[in-house]
């Protein structure tokens, strides 16, 4: 009797373990989504673009062999009144269950971001437990998300990975762009005193050339994806862009600089000396005085000389001080530029208002409704920069210097 009970218990235990596989999916029934694009559709709807990974072609491309290139992704375009409907309607074109665990990228068309804003459809990403909130969000500049997601990329087999890696390396090496996740974007959209800012991507060439496999085989691709400006928002709508130095200045303010390079003039020679940033720290303080807010931005940076294109004596302390002074002034100019730009646009993407809300909540209550349009454009911002040279590279003085 005891033996029968033991056998019965073992069978029941096995059934319990096996029951966990009731909803399993075979790999042949799954479509791995690498990226999702959102564009403005007709009658208030949306056009969703699915960049689906072709697993066999990705593996073949990585292993080499025949030397032939195949499309590593397939792009599907689906219309719906909302993103949930878009996802469901995809079943009419895609013969597999959409799997979003590999979806690391959301691309938003510029037209949609300008005219409709982004808050209306971000709820779908926040609510869907299949979509990771760590996925990065970018704007398709001067084009649609659909077109951007059709461009093939020769080095990175999956185009979505190319965009994400470019953002990461851009932040690490230069600083004009930085990645923003779904969670970070949503946090900003619901925050008091801070507006959204997102990186943008564009393509050069034509979509027809870019979506062709021949684009993968060419030494000089006919269509290329590249990081562009930083998109500026107000009340969740795209209203402008930070270009080059403005974007770099914004990165200084928001503490996004890992490494970068400051070129300074010397005499009549432009960008004669290159100061390479190796360490940076930005502190922002907000004060209230006589009912008026003010901001102090304190930047400390250390760097090394990456290039000296003039015959000067680097060992001379006064020369080194003159170099650091020029670096400090250059950084100040870069920082003031995006601030003036956002004052013109009347949008606080730096979160000065949010900091005011946290440090002076009672004062914030009185001015928050007029912050962007009235107080921010008149905000007094003082910038201080302290730069120092820590290393000079493999040599001290340039070989052109004669003592």
N, C-alpha and C positions, 0 to 999 in steps of 0.2 A: 504493500500500500504506500509506504513511504517512498519507494522507488518510483512508483507511478506519479506521485505528487511532484517529485523532483523533475521528472521528464516533462510533465505538464507545465511546471514553472519555467523550465528552459525554453519550451516552445512559445509560451506567452512573452517571455523576455525577447526572443528573436523577432516576434511579430511587432513588438513595440519599437525595436530598433529599425526594422525594415519599413515601418510606416512613415519614417521621416523622409522617404524618397518619393512620396506620392506626387509632388509637384515638380519633379526634376525635368530639366530640358536637355535634349541631346544637342551637341554642338552644331549639328546640321540643321537644327531648328532655330538657331539664334543668329540675329544680325547685330554685330557689335558697332555701336554708334561712336565714332571718333569725335564728331563735332556737330553742333546744331545751329542753324542760322535762322534768324527771324527778320522778315521784311514786311512792309506794308502791303496788304492785299486790298481788294475791292470791297466796298460797302462795310468798311470798318473791320474786316477780317485780317488774317495773317497768312503769309506764305512761309511755310516751314521748310527748311532745307536739311536733309539728313546726309551726312558724310559717313558712309558705311565702309568698314574695313573688309577688304578681300583677303582673308587669312592665307590662302594658298599662294597668292601673288606676293604678299609681303615676305613669307618664308622663302620663296624662290629667289626674290631679289636679294635677300640677306645671304643666301648660300652661294650665290653666283651660279656657275655652271655654264649654261648656253650663252650667256652674255646678252640675252634678250630682255627688254623691259616690258612689263605688263602694268596695267592700271592697278594700283594697290588699294584704291578706294573707288566706290561708286556713289554718285550723288543723285538723290531723289528729291523732287520738289512736290510739296503737298499743300493744298489750300484748306483753311478751316476758319470758322468764326472765332475760335479761341485755340490756345495751344493744346489743350486736352483733346479737342476735336481733331486737330492736326495730327497728333500722335495716333489717334484711333483710325483716322482715314488712311494713314500710311499702310494699313493692312491691305488696301486695294492695290498697292503697287509693290510692296515688299512681302515676299513669301515667307518671312521668318518673324519671330518675336523680337521686337526691339530690345536690346540690352544696353543700358546706359552707364554701366559701371566703368567703362573705358572712355566715356565722354568727358573730356577735360577742357572743352572750349565751347563758348557761346558767342556767336557773331551776330551783331545787330546792324542792320542796314542804316545808312546815314539818314535817308529820307524818313524812315520810321522814327528814329531817335529825335529828329527835328520837329516833325509834325505831330506825332502822337505821344512821344515820351516813352520811358521804359518801365515806369512803375506799374502800368496796367497789366503787363504780362509776366512780370517777375514773380508774382504770387505762384504761378504754375511751377516754377523751378523750386521755390521755397517749400511748396506743399508736397511735391512728388518725392517720395523716399527712394526712388530708383536713381535720381539724379543727384550727384554729389555737389554740395554747396562750395566745394573747393575748386570747382571748375572755373577757369578764367574767362573774363568777359572783354571783348574788344569791339570797336566800331569799324565797320567797313567804310572807309573814307572814299568819297567820290564814286561810290558804286553800291551795289546791293550785296547783302550777305550771300545770296545765291551765287553770284558771279565770283566772289572771293573764294568760296569753298570749292569751286571747280578748277582752280589753278593747281597743277601738279608741281611737285617739288623734287628735284633730282637727288639731293643729298639725303634729306629726311624722307623716308619712304611714305610716311603718312603726313599729309599737309597740315593737319591740326597740330601735330607734334612740332613741326617747323615753326609755327607761329608762337607756341608756348616757349620753346627753347630760345627763340630770338628775343622774346621779352625778358627772359631770365638773364641771358648774356648781355643784353643791352643795359639792364640795370646794373649788372656787376662791373661792366667795363666802361660804360659811358654815362648813363644816368638820365638820358632824355626820355626814356620810357620805363615803366615799371608795371608788373602784373597786378590786376585787381580781380579778386574772386567774387563769385555770386554772393557769398555771405558778406563780404566787405561792402559790396555795392548796396545790398539791402539795408545794412546797418546805417549807411550814409543817407539813404532815402528816407529813413524814419527819424534821423537825428535832427536836433535843434541846432541851428547855427552853422551848418556845413552842407555844401552842395557836392554833387558827384563829379569825379574826373576819371576818364577812362582812356586807355591807350587805343590808338587806331592803326589799322593796317590798310595798305593799298597794293595794287598790282600794276606793274608796267607791262606794256604789250597788249595783246588782245586775249579775250576769253577763249576764242576759237583756237588760238595757238596754245594757250595755257592748259586747256583740258585734253590736248592731244598727247598720246604716248611719245610722239616725236620730241616733245619738250623735254622728256627725260633723257633722250639720247643725244641731245645737242651739247657741245662743249660750252656754248654761250646760249642759255635758254632764251626762247623768244618771249616768255612771260615769267616774271619773277615777283614773288611776294616780299614785301619789306615793311618794317615798322615805320610809322609816320609820326604825326603829331599827337598831342594829348588832347582829348575832347573835353570841352568845358560844358557843364550843365547848370541849369537853373530851374528849380521846381520840376525836376526829373526830365527836362527837355534839353536837347543839345542846342547850344547857342553860339558856339565858337570853338576855336582851337588854339592851343599854345604851340608856336612854331619854334623849333630848334632851341635857341638860347633861352627863350621864354620857358620852354619845358624844362630845361636844365636848371633854370632859376627856381622853378616850382619844386623841383626835386630837392634842392638845397633847403627850401623852407620846410618841406614835409619830411625831411630826414631820410630821403630815399637814396642818397649818394653812398655807394659802396666804394667805387673807384671812378675817377674821371680825369680829365686833363684840362688845365687852364693855360691858354696861350697868351703871352703878354708881349707888347711891343717894346723895342729897345732902340732908342734913337729913331732913325727913319725906317728901320726894318720892322715890318709887321710880323707878329707871332714869332718873334725871334727866339724866345725862351719858352720851353714847355715845362709846366709845373704839374707833376702827376700826383693826384690825390691818393693817399694810402689810408687815411683815417679822417673821419669827419663826425662832428657832433653838433646838432642844432637844438637850442633851447628857446622856447617861445613863452613869453610872459605877457599877460593881459592885465591892465590896470584901469581903474575908474577914478577920475579926478574931476571934480566940479560937474558931475553928471555926464562927462564925456569919456568914452573908452580910448585907450591907446595900447599899442602893441610894441614890444621890444623883442627883436630877433637876435640872438647871440650865437654866432657860428665860430667854432674852433676847428681848424683843419691842419693836418700835417701832410707833408708830401716830399717828393724827391725830384731832382732835376732830370727830366727825361731827355732833354735836348737843349743845347746852348749853341745858337747859330751866330754868335757874335764874339769877337776876341776880347773877353773881359776876365778879370781876376776874381774867380769865385772864392778864393781864400780871403779876400778883403771883406771884413765884417760889414762895412758900409754898403758894399755892392750887394751882399746877401740881404741886408735890411731893405735896400731899394727894391730888390726883386720881390720880397714878401709884401712890401707896401703896394706894389703894382698888382700882385695877386689879390690882396684884400680889396682893393678898389674895383677890380674886375668882378669879383664875386658880388660885391655890393650892387654893382650895376645890373648883374644878372638877376639878383633877388628882387630889386625894385621893379624890373620890367614886367614880370607876370602880375605883380600886385597892382600896378597901374592899369594893366589890361583888364583885370577882373573888376577894378573900380569902375572902369568905363562900362563894362557889361553888367555891373551891379549884381555880382554873384560871388559869394565867399566860399571858394572851393578849398581853402586852406584850413577851415575850421576855427578861425579866430573867434567867431560867435559861439561855437560849441565850448571853447575854452572859457569864454566869458560866462557862459551859462553854468559851468561847473564851479568856477571860482567866485563868481558874484551873482548868484541866482536871483536875488531880489532886484538888482539893477537890470538883469536880463529880461525879467518879466515886463518891465516898463518899455523896453525898446525892441523886443524880438520881432514884433509885427512890422516894424519899419527898418529892420537891420540891413537887409540887402539894398533896399532902395534909397535909404536916407543916411543911416549911420556909417555903413561900410564905405561908401564912396568918399566920406570925409574923414576916415580913420587915419590917425597919426601913427605911422609905422617907423620905428627907429631900428636900423640895422648896424650891428657891430660885427667885425670879422677879425679873428686873430689867426694868422697863418705862420707856419714855421717850416724851415727846410731841415729834414732829418737826415737825408742822404743825397749824394751827388752822383750816384751811379758808379761805374768802374773807374772813373777818373774824376779829379777835382776840376782843374781848368781845362777849357777846350784846347785841342791841339793847335788851333790857330792863334792862341795867345802867346805873345812873346814878352818875357820879363826884361 
